Amino acid sequence: MLELVWEKRFDGGIFDVGFNKDREQLYPTWIIEGSFYDAKAIYAINDQGEISFAKGLKKLSAARISRNGEFVGVLEPDSFTKKEAEPVGSVKIYSEQGNVVHKTNQCWGYWFWVSPYGDEIIMTTPWVHYWFYSSLTDKEVYLDKTLDTKYFFGNNLKIIAWRNSKDVPNLVSVYDTTVESHIKGFAIPSASYGYTNYNYFLLPLPEVHKFALSVKNGFIKLYNGNGKLEKIIDYPVDGRAIFCSQNNRSFHIPLKGTHILYDIESGTEILRTEIFPSHAVVTNNAEFLVLKEDSLYLVSQKEVLGSKFNILQKKNGEERILLKTNQAGDKLCIITNYRIVIVDILRK
């Protein structure tokens, strides 16, 4: 049985949504209305599901949420570059309370990322240089011109340091930054959620200090935090996105018409379901929540339970973007390109 908890619509379109994993009620922390190249507004949502802060943005602004959902960086252009028409301005970084916690020097371009501490950004210039700014030291560094390994993305995030290579440009260096010496960090081609390009999908697993790589024309490769290959998981994902439970103990491997649940520690497939077409998310309880049209299925090793709910039905012009569940697996957030819906899953 399902029960509506919360619903919001954003007529300007939903570009991105941030979540703080400690929120049991599953309300998003940040919502960006608009698109990648034209963010129209940002909204902060509090623990009671209320809009606690809202800010309309200039035309052709860019807004990016930190990976942990706690901060959003906003570039509202003062001008544009003549040749590439890239926005130029400073990036203001806002906390969940709507306060500006940091402000960078002048930046340019739509491609930038905000650290999970809200004190660093990385951006690419129109000429594909990777550029780092830290508000802690007020330091700016071109990452493709420095050999200093202390400049990395996200403090002790344990993953992601933007580097460059003579052989393959735009690399991501992966290492455990709690290790004193990480000069020999493992480097792989740049890949979002994960990090992605045409040939790779990189999925960080920070809870278990590992990461997974879905490779074009290959399978899933699982690495430890130091970049050592631990195992190859034999599913033909072909560089497409893979997902995992919040505790990073199991993979959700979506193949055509099939959702597979794979236990990372034991190295075994523990569940697969064929409900097509559908979207799915894996819970910390080694279950799937599978959404098909107006029906939600709870799929476990013991049973499949289904429930219909009109609020789940897509409306005109809607496309589903993402499913998100809470730690307990009893709430589901459904994000479309215009609407966010949270439902309670009332178990027997």
C-alpha positions in Angstrom: 0.0 0.0 0.0 1.3 3.5 -0.9 0.6 6.8 0.7 1.5 10.3 -0.7 4.0 12.2 1.5 5.0 15.2 -0.7 4.6 16.5 -4.2 6.0 19.6 -5.9 5.8 20.8 -9.5 8.3 23.1 -11.2 7.0 24.4 -14.5 10.4 25.7 -15.6 11.7 22.1 -15.6 13.8 20.2 -13.1 17.5 20.1 -14.1 19.0 18.6 -10.9 18.1 17.5 -7.4 20.4 17.1 -4.4 19.9 14.9 -1.4 21.5 14.8 2.0 21.8 11.1 2.9 21.1 11.7 6.6 17.5 12.9 5.8 15.3 10.0 6.7 12.2 11.7 5.3 13.9 11.9 1.8 13.0 15.5 1.2 15.5 16.9 -1.3 18.0 19.5 0.0 18.4 21.5 -3.3 16.4 21.7 -6.5 17.7 23.5 -9.7 14.9 24.7 -12.0 15.9 25.2 -15.6 18.6 23.4 -17.7 22.3 22.9 -17.8 22.9 26.0 -19.9 20.1 28.2 -18.3 19.4 27.6 -14.6 16.3 29.7 -13.8 16.1 29.3 -10.0 17.5 27.4 -7.0 15.4 26.2 -4.1 16.5 24.9 -0.7 14.0 22.4 1.0 14.1 22.0 4.8 13.5 19.0 7.0 9.7 19.6 7.0 9.5 19.7 3.2 9.1 23.4 3.0 10.9 25.8 0.6 13.2 27.6 3.0 15.1 29.5 0.4 14.5 30.4 -3.2 16.5 32.6 -5.6 15.7 33.5 -9.2 18.7 33.6 -11.5 19.9 35.7 -14.4 19.4 34.5 -17.9 22.0 31.9 -19.0 23.2 31.2 -15.4 24.7 27.9 -14.3 24.0 26.1 -11.1 25.6 22.9 -9.8 24.9 20.8 -6.6 27.7 19.2 -4.6 27.6 15.4 -4.8 26.5 15.1 -1.1 23.6 17.5 -1.7 24.7 20.0 0.9 25.8 22.9 -1.3 25.0 24.6 -4.6 27.3 26.7 -6.6 25.8 29.4 -8.8 27.5 31.4 -11.6 25.4 34.4 -12.7 27.1 35.9 -15.7 28.4 39.5 -15.7 29.5 39.1 -19.3 30.2 36.4 -21.9 33.4 35.4 -23.8 33.3 36.7 -27.4 34.3 33.6 -29.2 32.6 30.8 -27.2 29.8 32.8 -25.6 30.7 31.3 -22.2 29.4 33.0 -19.1 31.9 35.0 -17.0 31.4 35.8 -13.3 32.1 34.6 -9.8 30.7 31.4 -8.4 28.7 31.9 -5.1 28.4 28.7 -3.0 25.3 28.4 -0.9 24.6 26.2 2.1 21.4 24.4 2.8 20.3 27.4 4.9 20.6 29.7 1.9 23.7 31.4 3.1 26.6 32.3 0.8 29.5 30.4 2.4 32.1 31.1 -0.2 32.6 33.2 -3.3 35.3 32.4 -5.9 37.2 34.8 -8.0 36.1 35.4 -11.6 35.3 32.2 -13.4 34.0 31.3 -16.8 32.1 28.4 -18.4 29.2 26.1 -17.7 31.3 23.1 -16.7 32.2 23.3 -13.0 31.8 21.1 -9.9 31.4 21.9 -6.2 33.2 20.0 -3.5 31.2 18.3 -0.7 32.5 20.8 1.8 31.5 23.8 -0.3 35.0 25.3 -0.2 36.4 24.2 -3.6 35.4 24.1 -7.2 36.9 22.6 -10.3 36.0 23.9 -13.7 37.0 23.4 -17.3 37.8 26.5 -19.5 36.6 26.8 -23.1 40.1 25.5 -24.0 39.7 22.3 -21.9 42.0 23.3 -19.1 41.0 22.0 -15.7 41.2 24.7 -13.1 41.0 24.4 -9.4 40.0 27.1 -6.8 40.1 26.7 -3.1 38.5 29.3 -0.8 40.6 28.0 2.1 43.8 29.2 0.5 42.4 31.6 -2.1 44.5 29.6 -4.5 44.0 29.0 -8.2 45.7 26.1 -10.0 45.6 24.8 -13.5 45.4 21.1 -12.9 46.8 20.1 -16.2 49.9 22.2 -15.6 50.7 21.1 -12.0 52.4 18.0 -10.6 51.3 18.8 -7.0 49.1 15.9 -5.9 47.7 17.8 -2.9 45.2 19.5 -5.2 42.2 17.2 -5.4 38.5 17.4 -5.6 36.6 17.2 -2.3 39.1 17.2 0.5 39.1 13.7 2.0 36.4 12.4 -0.4 38.7 9.5 -1.2 37.9 9.7 -4.8 38.3 12.1 -7.7 41.3 14.3 -8.5 41.4 16.0 -11.8 44.7 15.4 -13.6 46.1 15.4 -17.1 48.1 12.9 -19.1 50.2 13.0 -22.2 48.5 9.9 -23.5 44.9 10.4 -22.5 43.6 13.9 -21.7 41.2 14.8 -18.9 41.9 12.1 -16.5 40.4 11.4 -13.1 42.9 10.3 -10.5 41.4 7.9 -7.9 43.1 7.3 -4.5 42.4 7.3 -0.8 43.4 10.8 0.3 43.8 9.6 3.9 47.0 7.9 2.8 50.0 10.2 3.3 51.6 9.3 0.0 49.3 9.1 -3.0 51.6 10.3 -5.7 51.0 7.1 -7.6 47.2 7.5 -7.7 45.4 5.4 -10.2 44.2 7.4 -13.2 41.2 6.6 -15.5 39.5 8.5 -18.2 37.1 11.2 -17.0 33.9 9.8 -16.4 28.6 11.8 -13.3 26.6 10.3 -10.4 29.1 8.4 -11.4 31.3 10.3 -13.9 30.7 9.5 -17.5 31.9 9.9 -21.1 31.1 7.9 -24.2 33.2 4.9 -23.2 33.1 4.7 -19.4 30.9 5.1 -16.4 32.6 5.5 -13.1 30.6 4.8 -9.9 32.3 5.8 -6.6 31.6 3.5 -3.6 32.8 5.7 -0.7 31.2 3.6 2.0 33.4 0.7 1.2 36.4 2.6 -0.2 36.0 1.2 -3.7 34.9 2.3 -7.1 33.4 0.5 -10.1 34.0 1.1 -13.8 31.6 0.1 -16.5 33.6 -0.1 -19.7 32.6 0.3 -23.3 32.8 -3.0 -25.1 33.5 -4.7 -21.7 32.1 -5.5 -18.3 32.2 -4.1 -14.8 35.6 -3.7 -13.2 35.7 -3.3 -9.4 38.8 -1.4 -7.9 39.9 -0.7 -4.4 40.6 2.9 -3.3 44.2 2.6 -4.4 43.2 1.7 -7.9 44.0 -2.0 -7.7 41.7 -4.2 -9.8 39.8 -6.6 -7.4 37.5 -8.4 -9.8 35.8 -8.3 -13.2 32.0 -8.7 -13.0 30.8 -10.5 -16.1 27.7 -8.5 -17.3 27.6 -6.9 -20.7 26.9 -3.3 -19.5 28.9 -1.8 -22.4 29.8 1.4 -20.6 26.3 2.2 -19.5 25.3 3.5 -16.1 25.3 1.2 -13.1 24.0 2.0 -9.6 24.4 0.8 -6.0 22.6 0.7 -2.7 23.3 3.6 -0.3 25.4 1.3 1.9 27.5 0.4 -1.2 27.0 -3.4 -0.6 25.1 -4.3 -3.7 25.0 -3.2 -7.4 21.9 -2.5 -9.4 22.9 -3.6 -12.9 20.2 -2.6 -15.5 20.2 -4.6 -18.7 17.5 -4.4 -21.4 14.2 -5.5 -19.8 16.1 -6.9 -16.7 17.2 -5.5 -13.3 19.9 -7.4 -11.6 20.9 -7.2 -7.9 24.6 -8.2 -7.3 26.2 -8.7 -3.9 29.6 -6.9 -4.0 31.2 -8.7 -1.1 30.2 -12.3 -2.0 30.5 -11.7 -5.7 27.2 -13.4 -6.5 23.9 -12.4 -8.2 21.2 -12.5 -5.6 18.1 -11.3 -7.5 16.9 -10.5 -10.9 13.5 -9.2 -12.1 12.0 -8.7 -15.6 9.4 -6.0 -15.4 9.5 -4.0 -18.6 9.5 -1.1 -19.3 10.4 0.1 -15.8 12.7 2.1 -13.6 14.2 0.6 -10.4 16.2 1.4 -7.3 17.9 -1.0 -4.9 17.5 -0.7 -1.2 19.8 -1.4 1.7 17.7 -4.5 2.4 18.7 -6.2 -0.8 15.4 -5.5 -2.5 14.2 -3.7 -5.6 11.6 -1.0 -5.8 10.4 -1.2 -9.4 8.2 1.5 -11.0 6.1 0.7 -14.1 3.6 3.3 -15.1 1.2 3.7 -12.1 2.4 0.5 -10.3 5.1 0.1 -7.8 6.6 -3.4 -7.1 8.6 -4.4 -4.0 10.8 -7.3 -5.3 12.7 -9.4 -2.8 14.1 -12.9 -2.8 11.0 -14.1 -1.1 8.2 -12.3 -3.0 6.9 -9.7 -5.4 4.4 -7.3 -4.0 2.6 -4.8 -6.3 0.5 -1.7 -5.6 -1.2 0.8 -7.9 -1.3 4.5 -7.1 -2.7 7.2 -9.5 -0.2 9.7 -8.3 2.6 7.6 -9.9 1.1 8.0 -13.3 3.1 10.2 -15.7 1.4 13.4 -16.8 1.6 14.9 -20.2 5.1 15.8 -21.2 6.7 14.0 -18.2 9.7 11.8 -18.4 11.1 10.0 -15.4 14.6 11.0 -14.5 15.6 9.3 -11.2 14.3 7.1 -8.4 15.7 7.6 -4.8 15.0 5.6 -1.7 15.9 6.3 2.0 18.2 4.2 4.2 15.3 2.1 5.6 13.8 1.4 2.1 10.3 2.5 3.1 10.1 5.7 1.2 10.5 6.4 -2.5 11.2 9.7 -4.3 10.2 9.8 -8.0 11.8 12.7 -10.0 10.5 13.6 -13.4 11.5 16.5 -15.6 8.7 18.6 -14.0 7.6 17.0 -10.8 8.9 15.4 -7.6 6.8 12.9 -5.7 7.6 11.2 -2.4 5.5 8.2 -1.3 5.4 6.0 1.9 5.7 2.3 1.3 3.4 0.7 4.0 4.6 -2.8 4.5 2.5 -5.6 5.9 
